[in-house]
């Protein structure tokens, strides 16, 4: 409903009408003394002046007033804002203050167009007052509006980056020296490449002066201008340490290289990094700088990849038992040594992965540690009781009945799901899958003589379980591998692969619900049609008990879940 230009925008002087020139000029002068942070603060009261000029909206030919305001920055985007006060907080505040029209163009779900706007609605909704786009979901409509404007030659879609100039100088000793020499005659002169790197002196006086200690080190500060040969001064500021930490990963493939910062051939072979694990605050700090430096090096031809990190994951925080962040002052700090002594490092490690969502974290709970300890002991006992399958003795059978088929299904489901969970950093659910496999193994082996068990299947399942548990409990995994006669090491083994054919259920159990209550459970072939399922359900004795003599109003089959019957 209006347009806002940054006070520094070059169009301001051209379009301002004579009767508004004085107000506009005074406002522009006033804004010169404000920082960008002050101007864009959400707490700052909105200010601005009208230029007396208007713009034409090309979509509907509507005339809209052009204002200037300090909350629009000439350094961001185009320095001009097409204000939509109904759906932008700053535009809303500005429009409220200066009595400018506020028009809804996105309808909030559950509201009516005539409902008053108490604040800007900034979430997705349905487009209204938008001509041919009325009724379109707003997120979908963005691309449609861009395409419409491009087709008519009124504009084009662009990506706006919020990058600002990076101030890298620091008034401190510790940091990479800035390779610039200040000459009274030649100005700022780069240090010649054959004189790089500029190294920090070690005999520095760290007396607090409010300035860099390097400024008072004559041996470092005094230099000769590379261009004219006259006395000059070296730059005393050092670079922000973020500059150094923005390329450290490029050094890893060849850390002993002495004549270059990094080995491009090796870096291009091994990088980019597949997975970067760090806190959320890294995304807008260290990682932003690292990506910037990497892209510059790519543009200069040193790297063949733009992005240094393919994926980023944030880790959660494990809190104290009281749910608060661990702190000595709160007395809720967990000492790992106490639990290592009581439960062992495998239980401790496995609990850290099982007891918490990786990204969310959560409160410490010793009962969870005890449960994990019991789980690992169950695995140990399972191998102890069934160590005969690894010995050279005649025992067991080769039968492949329903118990064996069930074990195979659970094994291959476990491999598939645990592998997928690990790839997604869902360690807690991966361990839960292994618990299900252990339960199935106990069901298969408990109270049964060796002669009726399928020796090869049991051996194969235990070996795969051994490999699957090893990343979580490495000492247990290695010990079991050795105890069962295998060569060192379990970590040299290939990761188990699942077979799709064992993931197919031959039979499924369905609940039968009659008038809202579960009355029976039926087992049907996994490939049974809806009519076949209905027939099996109606032949069940318990179903007959509740349907005989009654009229079936409705019968619905929910695949793999239930049969719902309504009778009267």
N, C-alpha and C positions, 0 to 999 in steps of 0.2 A: 504493500500500500504506500510505500515511499522508498526512496533511494538515499543511502548515506555514503558520502565520500570521506576519506581521511583528510584532515586539515591540510596535509602536505601534498595532496593529489594535484598534479599539474592542471587538471580541468577546473579547479576551484576558481582560479583567477579569471579564466576565460568565460565561465558561465554565470558568475555572480552578477546579479542585476544592480544598477547604480544605487538604488535606495537601500540596498542591503550591504554595500561594500564596507562601510565603517564597522558594522557589527561583525562581519566575517573577518576583517583584518584584525580586529582586536582579539577575536577568539583564536585565530591562528597564532598570534604572538603569545597568548597565554599558554597554549598547549606546548609550545617549544620548551617550557621549563618542566614538563611532566615526563617521567620515565615510562617505558612501555608497560612495566609492571603496574604502575599506578593507573595508567589508562585502561588496562584490561581487567582490573580487579572487579570481581562480581559485587564487592561491597561498596564500590564507589558510586556515588549518585551520578546518574547520566546527565551529561551536558551536551549542548549543540546549538547551532543556529541555522536558520533557513537561508538559502542562497537566492530565493526569488525565482529560480529556474525550475523547469519541469522536464521529466523524461516521458517517453511514450512506451508503454508496454506493447511490444509487437504482437503479442498473442491476442489481445482484446482491444488494442488501440486506446487503452485508458491512460489518462494523463496523471502522473504521480509526481509529488514534490521531491526536490533534491535538497537534502540537508548535509551539513558537515558535522561530525561528532568525533570526539577523541577516542571512543572505544573501537573505531575502525583504524587499522594500522596500514600505512602505505607499503610496509615491508612484507605484509602477508597477503597472498593472493594477488588481486588486482588493485587493492586499496579502495575498492568500491563494494558496497553491499546492497543487494536487492532485498529490502527488509520484508520479512514475513513474521510480523509480531505475534500472530496467533500461535506460532510454533518455534519461537526462539526467545530465550529468557531475556537477553539484552535488548533485542528489538521490542519485546513486550514492555519492558520498563521504560524504554525511550518513548514508545508510542503513548503510554499512559501519562508520562510527564508532559508531553507536548500535545496531548489530545489528538493524536493521529489515528486514523481508522485501524481497527483490529478485526481482521476477517478470518474466519475459520476456513481452512482448505483441507484439513485432515480431521475427520470425525473420530473422536475417541469411542471405542467400543462401549456399548451400554449407555451412551448419552444421545441427546438430540441436538440438532443443529441450532435450535433456538436457546439452548441452555447457555447461560452466561459463562465466559471464561474468567476464572479467578486468577489463573496463571497460565503461562505458555504451556501448551501440550506438546511435548517433544518425543513421544513414543509413536510407534507405527499405528496406523488406523486406515480408514477408508477415505479416499479423496472426494471432496465436495467443492462446489463453487470453482470447478476446474474444467469447465467446458466438456470437451470430448473425453476427458479422463475421469469424469464422475463415476463413482462406484468401483474404481480400481484400488486395490491394496497399495498403500503409499510406497512401500519398499519396491514393489514392482513398477509403480508409476514413475519413479525417478528415472529409470532407464527409458521408459516410453516418452517422457517429456523431453529428455535429451535428444532422442531420435527425432522427435517432432520438430524441435528447434533446428536441428542440423538439416533436416529435409527441406525446411523453408529458408535456410540460409540466415537464420537469426542468431545463431550461436553454435558452439561446439562443446562437447564434454571434455573436461580436463581433470587431472588429479592434482590436488593442492597438497603440498608438503608443509609441515609446520617447522621446518628447519630454520634456525637462526644462525648468524655468524657465531662461531665458537671462540670465545675468549680463552686463549690457552696460556697466557702469561701469568706467572705467579712470582710474588716477591719473597721467595724463600730459596734456601740453598739446595735442598734435595729435589732434583728434577733434571731433565735433560736440558743442557744449555741451549739457548736460542742462537743459532749461527748467523748473527748479524753484527756488523761493525758500524758504529756511528762516526762518520767523518764530517768535520765542520764544512768541508768544501764539496764532497761528493754525496753527502746525505747518508742514507741507509744502504750499506753495501753487503751483499751476502758473502760469507766466508767461502773462499775457493774450495772446490771439491777435494783438492789434494791436501788441504789442511784439516779435513774432517777425520774423525769426530772431534769436536771441541770437548775437552774433558774437564771435569770439576777439580779444583785444587783441594788438597786435604788439610792444609794449614789455615783454617778459617776461624775467625773470631765470631762467636755466636752471641755477642752482647746484643740485648734487645734494643733496636733502634727504630723499629717500625718499617725498616727497609730490608732488602735482601743483604745478607752478609757479604755477598759477592761484590757489592757496590764499594766496599772498603778494602778489597783485596787488590792491591796495586798490580801484583804480578799477573792476575787474571784480567783485570779491567783494562789496563793499558795495552794497546795494540797498534799495529801499523795498517793504514788503509791499503787494501789490496789493489786499489786503482791508482791512487796518486802517490802512495808511499809516505804520506805525512802521518804524524801522530794522530791516533784516533782512540775511541773508547769502545770496548766490547759491550754488548748487551748484557746487563746484570740480571735481568729477569730469567727465570727458568720456565720450562713448559709444565703445564698441569700434568701430574703423574698419570692421569687418564690417557695421555698421549702414548706413554710407554706401555700401559696395560691394554692398549687397543690393537697390538699386533704380536703379543707374546706367543700366541699359538702358531704363528708362522715360523717361529724359531725351533719348535719342537722336532721337526723331522731331521734337523742337523744342528744341534745346539753347540757344537764345537767349531763352527764356521768362524773364521777370523777376518776375512777380507770383505764380507758382505753381511747385511743384516739377516738375510735368509737365503736359502737355496731354492730358487724358483722351480727347478726341475722336480725336486723332491716334494716341495709344497704342492705343486700342481698334480703330483701323483697321489698324495695321501689326503689332501683336503678337498672340499670343505669338510668340516666336522659334522658327523651324522647327528649327534645328540648333545645338546648343551644343557646341563642341569644347573639351575641357579635360582635365586630368589626373584620375586616379581619386580623388585626395585631395579634389577639389572636391565630390564627391557627398555627403560627410558634413560639409562645412564651408561654404564660400561658397554652394553651391547649396541647401543645407538652409535657410540663413538667407534667401536670396533667395526661395525658395518660401514660407517663413513670412510674410515681409513682403508678398509678392504676394497671398497668401490673405487677409491682414488687410485690405488695400486693396480686395480683391474684396468681402469681407463688408461693408465700409463703403460700397460702391456706387460707388467710383471706377473700378474696372476690371470689364470684362465677362467676364474669363477668370480661372480659379483658378491654373492652372499656367503659369509664365512661359516655360518651355522645353519644346517638344514632344518633343525627342529629345536625347540626350546621347551623345557619342562620345569615347572616350579615345584619345590618340595615344601610340604607343610611343616609346622612346628609341633614337636611333642611337648605338651604342657605338663605341669605338675599334676598330682592326683586331685587337687582342688579345682582343676580346670583353668588355673591362671598360668601365665607365662612363668617359667622357672626363674626364681630370683632368690639370692641368699637372704635378702631382707624379709621375704615371705616364708622362708624356711621350707620351701617345697622343691628343693633341688634334688634330683635323683642321682645317686652315686653309682655308676655302672659297676664298680668293683664289687659292691655288695651282692649284686645279682649274678655277676660272673662267678663268684665263689659259690653261690647257692645253687644256681641252675646250669652254669656252663655257658661258654660263648655261643654255641650253636642255638641254644634255646633263646638266649638274649637277642641274637641276630635275627632269628626267625620271628620272634615276637615283634621286633621293630617293623618287620614287613607285613606281618599278619594282623597286628593289632590296630593298624591305622591306615586310613586312606592316604596314599602317597602325597597327594597334593593338598589334602586338608589337614593332616595331622590329627591331634586330639589329646585328651588327658591320659596320663600314665595310669595303668591299672595292673597291679601285681597278679591279680587272679587270672588275667589274660596270659601272663608269663607262665604261670603254673599250668594252664591248659595246654599251652604250646609244648611245655616240657613233657606232659603226659603223652601228647601226640608223637613226639620224637621217640619216646620210650616204647610206644606201641609199634612203631616201625622196627625198632631194634628187636623186640620180642618176635615180631612176624618173621624176621630173617632167622632168628635163633631156632624157632620151632620148625621152620621149613628149609633149614640148611641142607637137608638130605637131597634136595633137587639139584644141588651143585656137586654132589658126590657121585662117584662112579659105582653105583649100585643099582640093581634091578628093582625098580619099584614104580608105582604109578601106572596109570593107564593112558591110552591115547584117545579116550572117549571124547566126543564133542556134543554133549547133551545141552539142555537149557542152562544149567549153571555155568558151563564153559562159555556158551554164547553170551550170557549176561556179563561175565567177566571181560570178555573181549570188547563188548560194546562200551563198558565203563572205561576200560583202559584207553581205547582210541578216542572216546569223548574227552577223557582227561588230558591226553596229549594235545588234542586240538585246542581245547579251551585254555589250558594252562599256558600253552605257547602264545596264543593270542593275547592273553592277559599280561604275560611278561612283556610283549612288544608294546603294550599300551601303558606299562608301568603300574598295572593293577596287581601288585604283588599279593595283596590280601586275598583277592579272589582266586589267584593262581594256587595259593596254598590251600584254600578251601577245596579246590578241585582234587588236590592230592589227598586230602582227608577223606573225600568220597571214595577214592580208589582204595585207600587203606581199609575203609569199612567194607568195601566189596570183597577184598582179599580175605578179611576175617570171616565174612559170610561164607565164602567159598571153602575155606580150609578148616574152620572150627568144628570139632567133634566128628571129623571124618578120617577114616584110615587112609594112609598114604596110597594104598592100592587103588582107591577109587578116584584119585585126583589125576588130572592131566599134567604129568611131570613137565613136559616141554613148555606148555602154556604157562604154568605157574613160574617156571624158571625165567621165561622171557618177560613175564609181567613184573617179577621182582627186580630183574636187571633194569628194566625201563624205569621203575619206581626209584631205584637207586640213583640213576642219572638225573631224574627229575627233581629229587630232593636235594642233590648236591649243591646247587647254587645258593640255596637257602641255609642249609646246615652242612657246610663243607667238611668239617671234621667227621661227622657221622657218615656222610657220603663216601669219603675216602676210606674210612675204617670198614664199612660194609663191603666195599669193592675188594679190599684186600682179604677180608675174612672169607669171602666166597670164592677165593682162588683166582682172582683176576690180576692181570699185570698192571702195575702203576701206569697211569693214574685214571681215576674216574673222569677227570677233566680232559683227558685225551680222547674220550669217546664222542661219537657223533650224537647229536641231539635226536631223540626218538621222533619218528615220523608216523603220522596216523594214516589209516587206510579208509577211504570214503565208504567202502562197502560195509564196514562195521559200524558206521554211524547211522545206518538205516534201521529204524525200529521195525521188527517183524510184527509185534503186537503192541497195542496201546490200551491203557486202562482209562475208561470214561466214567464219570459220575452220572447217575440218572437222577434228575431233579423233577419232582412231581409237585405242582402247585407251590413252588418255592422252597421245598425241603428235599434234601438228599435222601433218597430211599434205597438206592442200590448202586453197586459198581459193577461194570461189565468189562470184559476183556475182548477186544475185537482185533482182527487183522489190520495192520497199519494201512493196507491198501483198500480196505473195505469202503464201498460206496455209501452214500447217505442212506439209501433205501435198505442196504444190508445192515447198517448200524441200527436203524429203526426196528428192523425185524428181530435182531438179536436182543434189543432192549425189551421189546414187547413179550418176548418168550421167557424173560427172567421171572422167577417165581415171585420175588418181592414186588416187581413192577405189576404183575398180574393182580397181586393182593390189593393194590391201590387203584387199579384201573378197571377191574372187572365190574360190569354193570353200570359203568359211567361213560359219558360221552367225551371223547377226546376233542377238545376245542383247537388245540395247537400243539405241534411237535416240532421242535427246532434242534438241529444237531450243530453244536459248536465244535469244529474239527479239533481232535486231540484233547478236548477238555471235558465236554459234558453233553448230555441229551436232556433237553428241557421239555417237559410235558405239562400241558395245562388241561385239567379235566373238570367236568361239571356233573 
